[in-house]
Amino acid sequence: MTANAPDKARRIYLLRSLLAPIASYRWTRLIRGFHREFGAPEPVERILSKVVRSYLKRGLWPRQRLNVLRGHYDWFRSTFSNETLRKLCSNEPVEIAAIQARKNACYRIYLACSMVAVLQREGELALFIAKTPEDQKLCRIAFVFEFRNGEPTFVIGGLQGPSSAFKRDVIDATREMFGLRPKDALLFALRHLAAELGIHRVYAVSDGHHVLGRLQDKSKFSNYDAYWRERGAQEARPYGFAFGPIEPLADSADKREGAKIAIAQSIQVFVRQARRGPDLPTDLSP
């Protein structure tokens, strides 16, 4: 990144905010107040510009983006403890699961702000899989909370591979994790995280709705529609696909299934430790 990149981002944000001044003002006030409340650094321009850039789903208007973001942060604030919120808003990844693999390897799944996973246009939170937070992220998945049709849901806005790792790294990780592919591990983890939080429906954007659909670089997952179908999702509006409730796991001697059981159990522990008590109001309306 060049030395003047922050200044350029700031100029672009200010110019774009003129196109939707009310939505931009309300979002800026909301997210800055949220960060201050939980002792996190000021949000950068890439976060401030979310309502005036393509976000989550192609074709949303600034007011629609603001409504999604406001709903997410109402839920976010009411769900997690102050310390968890501080870490996530401060770009500190939080480990939620570990997979003990072959050759004494250990792959970990982290929950983080989407900025950490470089998926800020595809959701507010992300899961990524790596050996440590500083190592190469083998896969990343971004999502946002949305209350839709009277029920709480997650919306998967993007699923991306490593930004610079060789394909060999992903193949090696799959072999070491007993055949469990990194992208499958993350989708499985996200659906179990949703279930532990009382969310039983997970939407996923289709190729046609993806905000980066026009980009065809090697880091973009190439075919969302086929992958969602392979994993049991059904076509559903407004994002393209939806997963129903996840099926309960049964004990198995198979090591691949054992790795999935370990993920589910770790997420259960994480949610129990990271949830907040019923002590804060949830309305974040500016």
N, C-alpha and C positions, 0 to 999 in steps of 0.2 A: 504494500500500500504506500502511495506517495505521501510526501510530507503535507501536501495541501488537500489530501482526501477529506479530512473532517470539514474543512472550509467549503469544499465543493458540495458535500452532503448537506451542510447547513443551508447553502444557497438554494439547492434543489428543494429542500423541505420548505423553506420560506416561500418560494415561488409557487409550489404546488398548493400550499395551504391557502393561497389567495383564491383558488378555485372552489374551495369548500370551507370558508372561514369559520362558520358556526361549528360544524362537526370537528374541524381541526382544533379549535379552541377547547371544546369540551373534552376531547380525547387527551390533549396535552395537559389540561388541568387534572384529569382523572389519573393518568399514569404517573405524573410527577408527584401528586399527592400520595399515591400508593407507594412509590419508592421511598418517599420521605418517612411515611408512617412506619415502615419496617427497616429503616436504617440502611437502605441500599443506595448506591451511587445514582446520580441523576441519569435518567434514560437518554441514550444517544439519539441522534437524528434518525437513524434507521428505524428506531422504535416510534419516535414521534410522528413519522410520516406514514404510518400504517393505514390511516383512514383515507389518505390521498394518493395511495398507490394500489395497484392490483394486489389483493390479499385474499387468501384462502380459496376463493372460487372466482373464476373469471366472470366479469359482468356485474359484480356488486357495486352499488352506489355508495358514496362516502357515508351516508346516514345508515345504510345497512351494515357496513363494516363497523361503524361505531356501536351499533346495537349488539353485534356479535361480541365485540371486545368488552363492552360494559357487562354483558351477561357472564362472560368468562371470568372477569375479575371479581364480580360479586361472588361467584362460586368459589374461585380460588381463595379468596379471603376467608370465606366461611368454612373451608374444608381443611386447610393446613395450619399447623402451628406457626407462631410468629418466627421462630428460628428457621423453620423450613422455608417460609416465605422470604426471609432475609437472604438465605443462601441462594435460592433460585433467582431472585431479583438482582443479586450481586454477581450473577454468572458463575456461581459455584455449583458444579455437578454434584448430585446426591446419589450415592449408590443404592440401588433398590434390589439387586439380585446378583448372584455370582454362579458361574458354571465351572465346576471342577472338571477339567478336560484331560485328555491324554497327555503324556510326556510332561506331567506336572504343570501343565499350563492352566491358567485361570482366566476366563473371560467374564467381564463384569458388565452389567447393564446399569446405565445411569439415567436419572431424570434430570433435565436441565432446562433453562430458558432456551427458546428456539434460536436465539442469537448465538449461543455457544455452538450449536450444531449447524450454523449458517443456513437456517431454514426459516428466517424471520418472516418471510412472506407466505409461509405455508402453515402457520399456527403459532400459538403462544408458548407451548411447551413441547419438549422433544425427548425421546428416548434414543440413546445411542449405545453401541456395544464396542468395547475396547478392553485391552488388558489393564490399562490405567487411564485416568482422564487425559493424560498428556500423550498417550499413544494414538496411533492412527485409528480414527473412527471407521470401523468396518461397515457399518450401516447406520442410518439415521431415519427416524420417523417422527413427523411433526403432527400435532393435534391441538384442538381447542375444545373447550366445553361449550355446549349450546343446549338451552332448554327449548325443545321442539315438540309440538303437538302434545303438550302437557306432560312430557317426560324428559328427564335429564339424559343427555347423549354426549358422546365424544364425536368429533369430526376429524378424520385423518386428512390433512391437507397435502401431505407429501411423504414419499418414501424414496430415499436416496442412498446410493452406494457410497463408497469412500471417495473423498474429493481428489485424492492423489495416489492412493495405494495401488499396487499392482493387483491384477485379478488373482494372481497366485496367493496373495495374502488371504483373500476370502476363501479360496479353495482349501488352503491349509487350515484355516479356522474351522471350516465345516468338518473336515476330517477329524480334527482334534476334539470337536464337540459331538462326536459319535454320529455324524451325519446331519446334525441340526444346523441348517443354514442361518447365517446372521439375520437375514431379513425375516425368516420364519420365527426366530427367537424373539425379535422385537415385536412383531405383530402379536404373537402369543402373549408376551409380557404386557403389551398395551391392553389387550382384551381382558386379561386377568386383573390389571390395575383398575380398569373400569368396573369390573364386577365387584371388587373389594370396596369400591367407593359407591356401590349401589346403582351403577349405571349398566343397563343391560342391552343397550342398542348403540352400536358404533357405526357411523357413516364413513364412507370413503369416497374421495373425489375420483371421478372418471378421467380418462385421457382428455375428453372434450372440455372438462371444467377446470383442469389443472392450470394454475396461474403461470407456470413455466412451460406450457405446452409447446410454445414456439421454439424452445431451446432443445437441441438434440445433442448436447455434449455428452461425454462419457459418464459424467457423474449423475445424470438424470436417469431415474428408473425408466426403462424403455416402454413398457406396456402395462399400465395399471389395470386396465379392464380385464385382461387375461389373468393376471395374478389374483385380483380380488375374487374372480369366479373360481379359480383353482382352490382358493381357501374357504369357499363356502358362502361368499356374499351373494346377495340377490340384488338385481337392479331396483333402484329406489330413488325417488326424488327427495330433495332437490340437488343432491351432490353426485348422484350417479349410482351408488351402491350402498348397501347396509348389511351389517352382520347382526344376527340375532344373539340371544344369550349364549354364552360359551358353555360347552358341555363339561360336566365334572370329570376330573381325572380319576383313573383307576390305577391301583398299584400295579407295577410292571417290573419284570426283571430286565427288560430291554433298556440299555444305557441311554439311548436317545430319549425314550419316554421318561427315564429317570432324571435326565437333565431338565426336562420340562416341568416335572413335579417339583424339582428344587427351585426353579424360577417362581412357580406359583406360591410355594411356601414362603420364600423370601419376601415376595411382594406382600403377602398377608402380614408378615412381621413389620415391614416398612410402614404400611398403612396404619397399623395399630400404634406405632410409635410417632408418626408424623401428623396424625389428625389433631385438629384443634378441639378444645372443649366448647360447650355452648355459651361462650362468654362475650362474643362480639356481635354487633349488628352487621348485617350483610349489605345494606344499601350503599352503593358507591355512586349514585346519581349525582353529577355535578350541579 
